[in-house]
Amino acid sequence: MSKIRMVMFDLSGTTVYDDTGVRDCLYKAAVEFDLKTTPDEILLHMGTNKIHLYQFLIARSHGQDITIEDFEKNIDSETEAEAIRIFDRYSEIMIEHYRKEVREIEGAADTFRWCHENDIKVATDTGFHRNVTEAIMDGLGWVRDGLVDLSVDVEHVPGDRGRPAPFMIYHAMTQLDVQCVHEVLKIGDTPADMLEGYNAGCRGIVGVLSGPRPVEAWGGYRHTHVIPSVKDLPALIESQFS
């Protein structure tokens, strides 16, 4: 079987340190707008387009039964205006958070370097929109310094269709000239990451234990491997995908 040619890395919780800061920013904005949700509900459904996440939470608060598997298939336009108002406030809170503190998960940059040394393209994707993604990349310098070949966010795909839809992975493959999904690994720490990799047909779907969600939260979604952290990915590729 052909070697791995691209890894799609999640950001928050996988390569970017997160001790529930993202959840807390999302929840703070929700509380300001009296949206009935809980920190645990937000934590479970993170990794997705944040406007759509608020639409999802609004619909759930109104009694609609929507699962994360169908997250991007059941977006109610009637909730959009309210969701955008909450999202705009969240964006202000989130960007301020990352301007104060953004740091990598230990070993992330070294893993990116190892990938390049082994002719593997490095792409990142996220449930964040462009403004928050740029705040992260500005703080860490990964694109500027050539450690990340392509930073993808939900605004890169039609309709801003984020995870669990596979389109951000396909966008990266197109931009980086990777023509076979069986040469792609997806790595992340949320149910949305696992579902995205599965929906894309990735050869490997790798869960990490470094995020704020316990493995019980995402381990029931289809994946191929579990590792402690992104720094353990090179050893996994050498042993399982060479």
C-alpha positions as CSV (number, residue, x, y, z in Angstrom):
1,M,0.0,0.0,0.0
2,S,1.2,3.5,-0.8
3,K,2.8,5.7,1.9
4,I,1.1,8.5,3.7
5,R,1.3,11.7,1.8
6,M,-0.8,14.1,3.9
7,V,-1.8,14.5,7.5
8,M,-4.8,16.6,8.4
9,F,-4.2,17.9,12.0
10,D,-6.9,19.4,14.2
11,L,-6.0,22.6,16.0
12,S,-7.5,23.1,19.5
13,G,-6.9,20.1,21.8
14,T,-4.7,18.3,19.2
15,T,-1.9,20.7,18.2
16,V,-3.0,23.8,20.1
17,Y,-3.2,23.7,23.9
18,D,-6.7,23.8,25.2
19,D,-7.8,23.3,28.9
20,T,-11.5,24.0,28.0
21,G,-10.7,27.6,27.1
22,V,-12.6,27.2,23.8
23,R,-15.6,25.6,25.5
24,D,-15.6,28.4,28.1
25,C,-15.6,31.1,25.4
26,L,-18.5,29.4,23.6
27,Y,-20.4,29.0,26.8
28,K,-19.8,32.6,28.0
29,A,-21.4,34.0,24.8
30,A,-24.3,31.5,25.0
31,V,-25.0,32.6,28.6
32,E,-25.0,36.3,27.6
33,F,-27.7,35.6,25.1
34,D,-29.7,33.3,27.5
35,L,-29.2,30.2,25.3
36,K,-30.1,27.1,27.4
37,T,-27.2,24.8,27.2
38,T,-24.4,23.4,29.4
39,P,-20.6,23.4,29.2
40,D,-20.7,19.6,28.8
41,E,-23.1,19.8,25.9
42,I,-20.8,22.3,24.2
43,L,-17.7,20.3,24.9
44,L,-19.1,17.2,23.3
45,H,-20.1,18.9,20.1
46,M,-17.0,21.1,19.6
47,G,-14.8,20.7,16.5
48,T,-17.7,21.9,14.3
49,N,-18.6,25.1,12.5
50,K,-19.3,27.5,15.4
51,I,-22.3,29.2,13.8
52,H,-23.8,25.8,13.0
53,L,-23.0,24.7,16.6
54,Y,-25.1,27.6,18.0
55,Q,-27.8,26.7,15.5
56,F,-27.6,23.1,16.7
57,L,-27.8,24.2,20.4
58,I,-30.7,26.5,19.7
59,A,-32.6,23.7,18.0
60,R,-31.8,21.3,20.8
61,S,-33.0,23.9,23.4
62,H,-36.3,24.0,21.5
63,G,-36.6,20.2,21.7
64,Q,-35.4,19.1,18.3
65,D,-33.6,15.7,18.3
66,I,-30.5,16.2,16.2
67,T,-27.4,14.0,16.4
68,I,-23.8,15.0,15.6
69,E,-23.8,12.4,12.8
70,D,-26.4,14.6,11.0
71,F,-24.9,17.9,12.2
72,E,-24.3,19.5,8.8
73,K,-27.4,17.9,7.2
74,N,-30.1,19.5,9.4
75,I,-29.3,23.3,9.6
76,D,-32.5,25.2,10.2
77,S,-32.4,28.6,8.6
78,E,-34.8,30.0,11.2
79,T,-32.1,29.8,13.8
80,E,-29.4,31.5,11.7
81,A,-29.9,35.1,12.8
82,E,-29.9,34.3,16.5
83,A,-26.9,32.0,16.0
84,I,-24.9,34.7,14.2
85,R,-25.5,37.2,17.0
86,I,-24.2,34.8,19.5
87,F,-21.3,33.8,17.3
88,D,-20.2,37.4,16.7
89,R,-19.9,37.9,20.5
90,Y,-18.1,34.6,20.8
91,S,-15.6,35.6,18.2
92,E,-14.7,38.7,20.2
93,I,-14.2,36.6,23.3
94,M,-12.2,33.9,21.5
95,I,-9.9,36.2,19.6
96,E,-9.1,38.1,22.8
97,H,-8.3,34.7,24.5
98,Y,-5.9,33.7,21.8
99,R,-4.2,37.1,21.7
100,K,-3.4,36.7,25.4
101,E,-2.3,33.1,25.3
102,V,-1.8,30.6,22.5
103,R,0.7,27.8,22.7
104,E,1.3,24.5,21.0
105,I,0.8,21.1,22.5
106,E,4.2,19.9,23.3
107,G,5.8,18.2,20.2
108,A,3.4,19.6,17.6
109,A,6.1,21.6,15.7
110,D,8.6,18.7,15.9
111,T,5.9,16.4,14.4
112,F,5.3,18.9,11.6
113,R,9.1,18.9,10.9
114,W,9.2,15.1,10.9
115,C,6.4,15.0,8.4
116,H,8.2,17.3,6.0
117,E,11.4,15.3,6.4
118,N,9.5,12.3,5.3
119,D,7.7,14.0,2.4
120,I,4.3,14.2,4.1
121,K,2.3,17.3,3.6
122,V,1.0,19.1,6.8
123,A,-2.5,20.6,6.8
124,T,-4.6,21.8,9.6
125,D,-8.3,22.1,9.8
126,T,-10.7,23.4,12.5
127,G,-14.3,24.3,13.3
128,F,-13.1,27.9,13.7
129,H,-13.9,30.6,11.2
130,R,-11.1,32.6,9.5
131,N,-10.7,35.3,12.1
132,V,-10.0,33.0,15.0
133,T,-7.9,30.6,12.9
134,E,-5.7,33.6,11.8
135,A,-5.3,34.7,15.5
136,I,-4.0,31.2,16.2
137,M,-1.6,31.1,13.2
138,D,-0.4,34.6,13.9
139,G,0.4,33.7,17.4
140,L,2.2,30.4,16.6
141,G,3.7,31.4,13.2
142,W,3.3,27.9,11.8
143,V,2.3,29.0,8.3
144,R,4.7,31.9,8.3
145,D,7.6,29.6,9.2
146,G,6.7,26.9,6.8
147,L,5.8,24.3,9.4
148,V,2.2,24.1,8.1
149,D,1.7,23.8,4.3
150,L,-2.0,24.7,4.4
151,S,-4.3,26.1,7.1
152,V,-8.0,25.2,6.3
153,D,-11.0,26.6,8.1
154,V,-14.8,26.3,7.5
155,E,-14.8,29.3,5.2
156,H,-12.7,27.5,2.6
157,V,-15.6,25.2,1.6
158,P,-19.0,25.9,0.0
159,G,-21.7,26.7,2.6
160,D,-19.0,26.8,5.4
161,R,-19.7,23.0,5.8
162,G,-17.4,22.0,8.6
163,R,-17.1,18.7,10.4
164,P,-18.3,16.1,10.3
165,A,-18.6,16.7,6.6
166,P,-15.4,15.7,4.8
167,F,-15.0,18.8,2.6
168,M,-12.1,20.5,4.4
169,I,-10.0,17.3,4.0
170,Y,-10.9,17.3,0.3
171,H,-10.0,21.0,-0.1
172,A,-6.6,20.3,1.4
173,M,-6.0,17.3,-0.9
174,T,-6.9,19.5,-3.9
175,Q,-4.6,22.3,-2.8
176,L,-1.7,20.1,-1.9
177,D,-2.1,17.7,-4.9
178,V,-2.8,14.6,-2.9
179,Q,-4.9,12.5,-5.2
180,C,-5.8,9.4,-3.0
181,V,-7.6,9.6,0.3
182,H,-6.0,6.3,1.3
183,E,-2.7,8.3,1.5
184,V,-4.3,10.7,4.1
185,L,-4.4,10.5,7.9
186,K,-6.8,12.5,10.1
187,I,-5.8,13.3,13.7
188,G,-8.0,15.0,16.3
189,D,-9.7,14.9,19.7
190,T,-13.4,15.2,19.1
191,P,-16.3,13.1,17.8
192,A,-16.4,15.6,14.9
193,D,-12.8,14.8,14.0
194,M,-13.5,11.0,14.0
195,L,-16.6,11.4,11.9
196,E,-14.8,13.8,9.4
197,G,-12.0,11.3,8.9
198,Y,-14.5,8.4,8.4
199,N,-16.7,10.4,6.1
200,A,-13.7,11.3,4.0
201,G,-12.5,7.7,3.8
202,C,-9.1,8.4,5.3
203,R,-6.7,5.5,5.6
204,G,-6.1,6.3,9.3
205,I,-8.2,8.2,11.8
206,V,-6.2,8.9,14.9
207,G,-7.6,10.0,18.2
208,V,-5.4,11.8,20.7
209,L,-5.8,12.0,24.5
210,S,-4.5,15.5,24.9
211,G,-7.7,17.4,24.5
212,P,-10.2,18.4,27.2
213,R,-12.7,15.6,26.3
214,P,-12.1,12.1,27.8
215,V,-11.7,9.3,25.4
216,E,-15.2,8.1,26.4
217,A,-16.6,11.2,24.7
218,W,-15.2,10.4,21.2
219,G,-14.0,6.8,21.4
220,G,-17.4,5.4,20.3
221,Y,-17.0,7.0,16.9
222,R,-15.0,5.1,14.3
223,H,-11.3,5.5,14.5
224,T,-8.3,3.4,13.7
225,H,-5.8,4.3,16.4
226,V,-5.4,6.1,19.7
227,I,-2.2,7.8,20.9
228,P,-1.4,10.0,23.9
229,S,-0.4,13.1,22.0
230,V,0.5,14.5,18.6
231,K,4.2,14.0,19.5
232,D,3.6,10.2,19.2
233,L,2.3,10.4,15.6
234,P,5.7,9.8,13.9
235,A,6.3,6.6,15.8
236,L,2.7,5.5,14.8
237,I,3.3,6.2,11.2
238,E,6.6,4.4,11.1
239,S,5.1,1.3,12.8
240,Q,1.7,1.2,11.2
241,F,1.7,3.1,7.9
242,S,5.2,2.6,6.3
